[in-house]
Amino acid sequence: MFLKQFWGDLDFHIQVLLAAYTTASKSEIFSYTACRQLSQMIFAVSFFHISEYILAILFHGHSNVTPRSLLISKYYLLAMFFSFLEYFVEIVLLPGLKEYWWISNVGLVMVIVGEIIRKMAVITAGKSFTHLIKIYHEEQHKLVTHGVYRFVRHPGYSGFLIWAVGTQIMLCNPISTVGFAIVVWHFFYKRIPYEEYFLRQFFGSQYEEYARQIPSGVPFVK
């Protein structure tokens, strides 16, 4: 039912994408540039979500993990769809835009760095890392301040922000780069204060002292 609803919402946009594809020459769509950049994108997205799910099972057990641990929502799919739509439209109309390899490679480096930071955050926190904000304190939920958490309070968010923006720079998608940066940043701008409200409830002055010394890890979010 979810996929049916999602498909209905995007039916018009899919028709636009198909029209762009049929009017494009095969040499543009299947060029070395397109094949390499799209392959990198597909691998990056697949690895990110599959590894998140596997780590969640390892730390929390299969019975405590739901498909939500894949971190795939309707709005996330919509954003990814538009990023691919932008890519195909631009490689048809402005193929030279995708040939700035130094820009694409900067994005690839960001994807790798963001992935590493994110996974270091997950592994370091272990059972204390959850995809859903905990509103009740559990015994296994500890305040983690070592490892990558010595440098930023929310390395998982920092890593995802770098990763998400990096995927669009890797594709040389100017519109989606700006869009992803704004949307992801705004999401964390709202989420961090809400999450830290409960962290202060759980850990009191210990977290207050930690928060005073360590930045959040997301620009312009205290």
C-alpha positions, 0 to 999 in steps of 0.5 A: 500500500505504501508503494502504491501510494508513493507511485501515485504521488510520483506518476506525473514526475515519472512520465517527465523522466521517461520523456527526457529519456526517450528524447536523449541519445543513448550515448549521453545516457550510457556515457562513461561519466553517467555510468561511473557517477550513477554506479557510485551513487547506487553503491553509496546509497545501498551500502549506507542503508544495508550497513545501517540495518545490519549494525542495528541487528548486531547491537539490538537484536533482530526482534528489536529492529524494524524496517524503519532502521533502514532509514527509508521514508516516503520523503527520503524516496521523493528526495532521491527520486528528484536527485536522479531526475535532475541528473538525467535532465541535466546530462541530456540538456547540459552534459558538460555540467557532469564533466567537472570531475574534480567536483564529482571527486570532492563529493565522492570523498565527502561520501566516504568521510561522512560514511566513516564518521557515521559508522564510527558513531554507531559502533562507538555508541553500540546499544546506546545508538538508536534510530528513534529518539528515546523518550524513556531511559533504559539501563543499556542507554549510556552517555557516550563521550569517548571516541568520535563523541569527544569531538562532536555530540552528534557524530551520527548526524554530522556524518549523515549531513556530509554524506547526503550533501556529498552524494549530490556533489558527486553527481554534480547536481547543483539544485539537489546539492542546495536542496539536500543541504537545506532539508537535512540541516533543517531536520537536524535543527529541529531534531537535536534540541528535542533529543537533547531535552531527553538527554538532559532528563536522563543524564542531568548535569553530566550532559550539561557539562558535556554539551558546554564543552563539545559542539553539536557537530551540525553547523549553527546548531548549538 
